[in-house]
Amino acid sequence: MSVLNTFSLKGKTALVTGGAGLYGRQIVEALAEAGAKTFIASRGIEALEAVAQKLRDRGYDVTAMHLDLSLDASIEKVHADIIKQCGTCDILVNNAVTRSAHDGWAHDLEAYDISLHVNASALFKITYLFAQNMKAQKSGSIINISSMMGIVGVEMDNYLGTDMMPDPSPIYFFEKGGMINFTRWAASVLGPENIRVNCLSPGGYEAGQPAPFIANYSARTQLGRMANDTDLKGAIIFLASDASAYITGTNIPVDGGYTAK
């Protein structure tokens, strides 16, 4: 097999949770362009369907599904429906995130619990379910989408000259840091079944933030800019495909060198 062919996902089935957001859209697009039959799932079915339709118009096989990660039954239904239709799932991308308790530190326990229920407990459950099918076929790739905020602390100087994030919350940093170590744990447990588990930690995406923030953040990176709408695509295909067949348990920062400074 040529090295270019190792990047192909033809004949593979993929699920991306939360596929309509800034990074989700390019993840879905990349998987579809590489040849995977791609499912995208979240609560916002209308936004998902719009993403799916644009890709179907280009000739790709993309299906939108409703998924509420706060409910066991919803997770189980998405799993059952994909397995019934396709027989298996070769690639799982855990990309969805909820934003409860996102602003500030002074929240009651319930607000934190809502966030942890989706961003941690549901992550464990959906990964477990699809891993059982991957075990049966002795192959699979699971990719968790963390963040550079799971690697380093908050850089308050990025917000100088703006009214953004005056009171940061610890929850996102806590959850994304935990996702990176969950990746290592799952890679250890599932490795004997030839299932690879890796993590991507994107940096900040330029999306109309105030000019001072963009300038401050960009200066903090080694490439001098924020992420765009294609920067995650290559890394996703690398980890989803046989091109990374001997890579598991790793976290790849896709952050323009932000965390390397």
C-alpha positions in Angstrom: 0.0 0.0 0.0 1.4 3.4 -0.9 1.7 6.0 1.8 -1.0 8.1 0.3 -3.4 5.2 0.4 -2.9 4.8 4.1 -4.7 8.1 4.6 -7.8 6.9 2.8 -11.0 6.2 4.8 -12.9 4.5 2.0 -15.1 1.7 3.4 -14.9 3.2 7.0 -17.8 4.4 9.1 -17.3 7.4 11.4 -19.3 9.2 14.1 -18.6 12.7 15.1 -20.4 14.1 18.2 -21.2 17.8 18.0 -20.4 18.2 14.3 -21.9 21.7 13.6 -19.5 23.9 15.6 -16.4 25.8 14.6 -14.1 22.7 14.8 -16.9 20.1 14.3 -17.6 21.3 10.8 -14.1 20.8 9.5 -13.8 17.5 11.3 -16.9 16.2 9.5 -15.8 17.6 6.2 -12.3 16.0 6.5 -13.7 12.6 7.3 -16.2 12.7 4.4 -13.6 14.0 2.0 -11.3 11.1 2.9 -14.1 8.6 2.0 -15.7 7.7 5.3 -19.5 7.2 5.7 -19.9 9.9 8.3 -22.6 10.3 11.0 -22.8 13.6 12.9 -24.9 13.8 16.1 -25.9 16.4 18.7 -29.0 18.1 20.1 -29.0 20.8 17.4 -30.4 18.6 14.6 -31.3 21.5 12.3 -27.7 22.9 12.4 -26.4 19.4 11.8 -28.7 18.7 8.9 -27.5 21.9 7.3 -23.9 20.7 7.5 -24.8 17.3 6.3 -26.8 18.6 3.3 -23.9 20.8 2.1 -21.6 17.8 2.1 -24.2 15.6 0.4 -24.6 18.2 -2.3 -20.9 17.6 -2.9 -21.4 13.9 -3.2 -20.4 12.8 0.3 -22.2 10.3 2.5 -23.1 12.3 5.6 -26.1 11.7 8.0 -27.3 13.9 10.8 -28.7 12.3 14.0 -30.2 13.6 17.2 -28.1 13.0 20.3 -28.6 14.3 23.8 -25.5 13.3 25.7 -27.2 14.0 29.0 -29.5 11.0 28.5 -28.4 7.3 28.6 -31.3 6.4 26.3 -30.2 8.9 23.6 -26.6 7.7 23.6 -27.8 4.0 23.4 -30.1 4.8 20.5 -27.5 6.5 18.4 -25.1 3.6 19.1 -27.8 1.0 18.2 -28.9 2.8 15.1 -25.4 3.1 13.6 -24.6 -0.5 14.4 -27.9 -1.7 12.9 -27.3 0.3 9.7 -23.6 -0.2 9.2 -22.7 -3.3 11.3 -19.9 -1.4 13.1 -18.2 2.0 13.6 -14.5 2.3 12.8 -13.9 5.9 13.9 -15.4 7.7 16.9 -14.6 11.4 17.4 -15.7 12.7 20.8 -16.1 16.4 19.9 -19.3 17.6 21.6 -19.1 19.8 24.7 -21.6 21.6 26.9 -20.9 25.0 28.4 -22.6 24.9 31.8 -20.8 26.8 34.6 -18.6 28.3 31.9 -18.4 31.9 33.3 -16.8 32.5 36.7 -15.9 30.2 39.6 -18.8 30.9 41.9 -21.3 28.2 40.8 -23.4 25.8 42.8 -22.7 22.1 42.6 -25.6 21.5 40.2 -24.1 23.7 37.5 -20.8 21.9 37.7 -22.6 18.5 37.7 -24.4 19.4 34.5 -21.2 20.1 32.8 -19.4 17.0 34.1 -22.4 14.8 33.3 -22.0 15.6 29.6 -18.3 16.3 29.2 -17.1 13.4 31.4 -19.7 10.8 32.2 -21.2 10.8 28.7 -17.8 10.6 27.2 -17.1 7.5 29.2 -20.3 5.9 28.2 -20.3 6.5 24.4 -16.7 5.5 24.2 -17.4 2.2 26.0 -20.4 1.4 23.8 -18.5 1.9 20.5 -15.4 0.2 21.8 -17.3 -3.0 22.2 -18.0 -3.1 18.5 -14.4 -2.2 17.7 -13.2 -5.0 20.0 -15.3 -7.5 17.9 -13.5 -6.5 14.7 -10.1 -6.0 16.4 -9.7 -2.5 15.1 -10.8 1.1 15.5 -9.7 4.6 16.1 -11.1 6.9 18.9 -10.2 10.5 18.8 -11.0 12.9 21.7 -11.1 16.6 21.0 -9.6 18.4 24.0 -8.1 21.9 23.9 -4.8 23.6 24.6 -6.7 24.8 27.7 -6.3 21.3 29.0 -2.6 21.6 28.8 -1.8 25.1 30.2 -3.5 27.6 32.5 -5.5 30.6 31.5 -3.5 33.5 30.0 -5.2 36.6 31.2 -3.0 38.9 29.2 -4.7 37.6 26.0 -7.8 39.5 27.1 -6.1 42.9 27.7 -7.9 45.6 25.9 -11.2 43.7 25.7 -14.2 42.9 27.9 -13.8 39.1 27.2 -13.6 36.6 30.0 -13.2 38.9 33.0 -13.9 36.0 35.4 -12.7 32.6 34.0 -14.2 29.3 35.1 -12.1 26.3 36.0 -14.5 23.8 34.6 -13.4 23.7 30.9 -9.7 23.6 31.9 -10.5 20.7 34.3 -12.5 18.7 31.9 -10.2 19.1 28.9 -7.2 18.2 31.0 -9.1 15.2 32.2 -9.9 14.2 28.7 -6.2 14.1 27.8 -5.5 11.6 30.6 -8.7 9.6 29.8 -7.2 9.2 26.4 -4.1 7.6 27.9 -6.2 5.4 30.2 -8.4 4.2 27.3 -5.4 3.6 25.1 -3.9 1.4 27.8 -7.2 -0.6 28.2 -8.1 -0.9 24.6 -4.7 -1.3 23.0 -4.6 -5.1 23.3 -7.8 -5.1 21.1 -6.0 -3.1 18.4 -8.1 0.0 19.2 -6.1 3.2 19.1 -7.2 6.2 21.3 -5.6 9.6 20.7 -6.4 13.2 21.4 -6.2 16.5 19.6 -5.9 19.7 21.5 -6.8 22.7 19.2 -5.8 26.2 19.9 -8.0 29.3 19.6 -10.1 29.7 16.4 -10.4 33.1 14.9 -14.1 33.9 14.8 -14.7 37.6 15.0 -13.1 38.3 18.4 -12.1 41.8 19.3 -8.9 42.9 17.4 -6.9 43.3 20.7 -7.6 39.6 21.6 -6.7 38.3 18.2 -3.4 40.3 18.3 -2.6 39.2 21.8 -3.4 35.6 21.2 -1.6 35.5 17.9 1.6 36.9 19.4 1.5 34.1 22.0 1.7 31.4 19.2 4.8 30.5 17.3 3.1 30.9 13.9 1.7 34.3 14.7 -2.0 33.6 14.0 -5.1 31.9 15.3 -6.6 28.7 13.8 -8.7 28.7 10.7 -11.4 26.5 9.2 -9.0 23.9 7.7 -6.2 23.6 10.4 -7.6 20.6 12.1 -8.4 18.5 9.0 -5.0 17.0 8.4 -4.5 15.9 12.0 -7.9 14.3 12.1 -7.4 12.2 9.0 -3.9 11.2 10.2 -5.3 9.8 13.5 -8.4 8.3 12.0 -6.5 6.4 9.3 -3.9 3.7 9.0 -1.3 6.4 8.5 -1.1 6.5 12.3 -1.4 2.7 12.8 1.4 2.6 15.5 0.3 5.7 17.4 -1.9 5.5 20.4 -2.3 7.2 23.8 -0.9 10.5 22.5 -2.1 14.1 22.6 -1.3 16.3 19.6 -1.6 20.1 20.1 -2.9 21.8 17.0 -2.3 25.3 18.3 0.3 27.0 16.2 2.9 26.4 18.8 0.9 28.1 21.6 1.8 25.4 24.2 5.4 25.1 23.1 6.4 28.6 24.1 
